[in-house]
Amino acid sequence: MHSFLSFIVSFLLTPIIWIVALFVMGFFTKSVNKRKIFTGAALVLFLLLSNNWLLIKYARYWQQTNAVENKNTVYSSAILLGGFASPNEKEEGYFNASADRFIQATRQYKLGKISHILIAGGNGKKDVANFNEGAWAKKELIIMGVPDSVIIFEDQSASTYDNAIMAKKLVDSFKLAPPYLLITSAHHMRRASLLFKQAGIQTDPLPCSYIAGNEKYLLKDILPRIDVLSTWGIYLKETAAYFIYIIKGK
């Protein structure tokens, strides 16, 4: 049920769906004035939401900055959010587009910035029985030279909300002192930080896996780009979920 609702929300917050719907409404309406309104609105939405300048501007507003960049703090643990690995058709793990989360966690350990790595990510894909991201990521960290003794993972969570609840139990159980270094994708950091705060976990953000907002403004970005429409969908979903959790937390 949760997966179905997530799918519906993602679908409804996809700009290209809005644009196509407006064009279809304009095509089938018998009123000339309404047709002009619908098609005009679709065109305006397309021009606005396919403009990379606007996406970069919003992404820079939305995404939190790296709070640890100039700090000399050594954290008792990094909390590495899952989502950077996926199962293939044989249900074997591989690194996906969010792999920078794994890279940054490994890097912080190698730099001596963290003492432990807590992998907050179980499966999240109920139709994949034989893949567990936390266990898989632990094996990969060991391959990279991170000692088994400093790696903690949980294998029950299926969402960021679950990540926060499970991470709270683990940091308390292992008596790891706050604050913790929270590592996740830049577009996801604001919502993740909120959920961890609501769960009673004090974190400093280390955003990574940038999909927008970290690049230069280029003149060519004024031109419409289809890929920008899909990226807007990711940010709209994060924004909507963030405010829903703010309201629920009050």
Helices and strands as residue ranges (DSSP letters): H 2-12, H 15-28, H 32-49, H 52-62, E 78-81, E 85-87, E 93-95, H 100-110, E 117-120, H 133-143, G 148-150, E 151-154, H 160-173, E 180-185, H 186-198, E 203-208, G 219-222, H 226-249
